[in-house]
Amino acid sequence: MNSDSEAVANRPFAKDYPAKSYGGDVARLQQVLAVQLAELGGRGQVNQDTLVGILIGRRSGRHELPQPEALHDDRGTCYVARNEIVMPAAAYRHKAVRGLLDREHFREYGACRWPGRGDLVRLRQFKRGASVVPKLVRSCDEAGESAWPNALLTMAAVGKGIGGPEPLAAAPLAPFGEYREAWLRDHPARRTVRVAVIDTGLPRSRRDSDGWLNLQRTLDDVDELDVLPSGHDGFLDFQAGHGSFVAGLVQQVAPAAEVLMYRAADTDGFAADDDIADAVRAAHADGAHIISLSLGGQTPDDRPPPAMEGAVRDVLAAENPPVIVAAAGNFGTGRRCFPAAIEGVLAVAALTPAGTAAAWSSHGAHVRFSTIGEGVSSTFVTGKESPVFDPQPEEFGPDAWALWSGTSFAAPQIAGALARICAEDDVDAQTAVAKLDRLGTPMKDYGSALVILEGLQ
């Protein structure tokens, strides 16, 4: 095989997906793509500390939301919920630990399952002041009990660079009904496959005329688009539309699949450990064969967030377990990013449109697959970007499509590819994983590399 930098992914689906038409928009989009990749590679103009400070300020008056805090070390940055910890319920009943918590004014305000080890409790300090979580976690450890900062995971954008999205001047593909009908003529589905997308949800309103994203949704799974900092301000929130983009990618790759939507992240792109865990369990209970997660984060101790790890362990141990796919992260290092690095999860890294390794993508021996994550186009939402986040805000019209980059947009392509193999070959998801593995090109630290949808070059 060629060296890592020259390795090129296999293209097993090269003839299966129609080329997207960008009209006369290509030159502008190429300029935008260069900016997106500069941000992802850490060479852009966005100051991450400033960005995170803005996001923290936007939710400071919303006490029902987790308040982000950045923890820095020599390996990078982790995000946790400010002055929140998670610990086993049994540890919370330990007298010495309870005394520590009471002195720091921590109170229980939530619980989640932790199979085989009892429940977890979620505690928050109900007073203002400097963060005491690192000190409190150390004190609990010294008392012989486990405790963790309550991990906050993000959409890819907060990991490194804001990088988009950018509106397309026209829809690059046919309406979904036509697209699906043409697909089924050449690729008849022999079984129904459910793909669960855990993300920011979908908007209340449906697309007017093109039929894409015409999916079931509940009030709990709605992407409200514009609720921060303190209600409607006329602009899309920082990560509004992320779930719509991801779901559209699954539909492009596997138009015969039944896509289920679950909201775990808010409109600015933050998702707490237990909210993600609850969504994983709900997707499994609803019969998902494949679960796709385009979110992630590093943790201060490089241990998996406990609620999420418990949920993954639980559903993978069930009879006829689903396959769980997750974005590897946009940190450009081999440091583990969760949930992608949880044992049993298929981590997906990103490639360039040429099929080579994307340097800005997280990578490592735990990565199972990789596919194009640069200049990917998919369905988006209606609204205008905020000038707070984009000095040249764009407006997205009805039935919008957009261009975006990140491992968030590689993972759903792998989820879709698994779904199409299940449907066409009439096999279970684990069998589909083995087949997809064989279709790719082994690439060091990027797993089995393959090209599915094209990316703008």
ABEGO torsion letter per residue (X at the ends): XBBAAABBBBBAAAAABBBBBAEAAAAAAAAAAAAAAAAAAGABABBAAAAAAAAAAAAAABAABBBBBBBBBAAEBBBBBBGBBBBBAAAAABAAAAAAAAAAGBBBABBBBBBGAEBBBBBBBBBBEBBAAAAAAAAAAAAGBBBBBBBBBBBAAAABEAGOBBBBABBABBBAAAAAAAAAAABBBABBBBBBBBBAEBBABBBAAAGBGBBBBBAAABBAGBAOAAEBAGBBBAABGAAAAAAAAAAAABAABBBBBBBABBAAGBBBAAAAAAAAAAAAAAGBABBBBBBEBBBAAGBBBAAAAAAAAAAAABBGBBBBBBBAEAAGBABBBOAAABBGBBBBBBBBAAGBBBAABBBEAABABBBBABGBBBBBBBEBBBAAABABBBBBBBGBBBBBBEAAAAAAAAAAAAAAAAAAAGBBAAAAAAAAAAABBBBBGAEBBBBBBBBBX
